[in-house]
Amino acid sequence: MLLFCDPADRPLLAVVLEVQRRWDDSKRRTWKLYVAQLEAELDVNAALLVYCPDRRTAGRYRDLFEFDGLCLTLRPFIFTPDDVPLVVDVDQARANPALTVLSAICHGSHADIDTAFPALGAALHSLGPRNAILYYDVVLAGLPVATRTRWEAFMTTIANYEFRSELLRVIAAENRKIGEARAVLTVLEGRGVPVPEDTRERILACTDPAQLNTWLLRAGTATSIDDVTRG
């Protein structure tokens, strides 16, 4: 799920992305549940994007929603690799990181996918640290194993790409912070110390390694959440 927000971080649009590799008639109803639940929870409009690697399967799903009954009409955006260009231009990738990531996933099995690696790396580099990590995880999850192996080798060994080492350092640092924040919560849970939701969010959002280390040390002897977050 992707959530698009305005400059004040207010949600504007939610997008659900599903990969559908085979025909499933039940999607006529279950996809409606996905969208309705998301709209109700976030109080925003939601769009459903369905990726079908097979053209014939995509065509059947498009026909499924041509005449969709009497109420709660759903018109998902159904697309195939033919509908998404392979992004190899670095400037285009920086201007549209989301399209670049989607393009790489859609064409992950194609023989020329390696030509998109420089653009994909540039797209990730154009994002802020947290978004870069999220997008990087999406890429790893969406690529076939063989392509993913070559992509990771590109990001760790190919020279003359200044974004490579910087991005991976940022990813490693952010993952360490996230791990330390979760460790604080795990220790508190193990000691039976209740953690209010706002405090939990504060701990998970903390990016200061020194503060996280202080909280972790305090959590080892804490009997209340105030013992951890005081001062």
KABEL-V308253 format. One record per pair of residues at least 12 apart in sequence whose C-alpha atoms are under 6 Angstrom apart, sorted by sequence separation. I is the first residue (numbers start at 0). GAP is how many residues later the second one is. D is the distance in whole Angstrom. If there is no record, write none. Layout:
I_GAP_D ; I_GAP_D
This chain:
1_12_6 ; 1_13_5 ; 86_13_6 ; 214_13_5 ; 0_14_6 ; 0_15_5 ; 85_17_5 ; 83_19_6 ; 180_22_6 ; 180_23_5 ; 80_25_5 ; 92_26_5 ; 96_26_5 ; 48_27_6 ; 50_27_6 ; 52_27_5 ; 47_28_5 ; 48_28_5 ; 49_28_5 ; 50_28_5 ; 51_28_5 ; 87_28_4 ; 93_28_6 ; 50_29_6 ; 89_29_4 ; 93_29_5 ; 88_30_6 ; 92_30_5 ; 12_31_6 ; 14_31_5 ; 18_31_6 ; 20_31_6 ; 87_31_5 ; 187_31_6 ; 192_31_6 ; 12_32_5 ; 13_32_5 ; 14_32_5 ; 15_32_5 ; 16_32_5 ; 17_32_5 ; 18_32_5 ; 19_32_5 ; 93_32_6 ; 183_32_5 ; 12_33_6 ; 14_33_6 ; 15_33_6 ; 16_33_6 ; 107_35_5 ; 104_37_5 ; 104_38_6 ; 124_38_6 ; 132_38_6
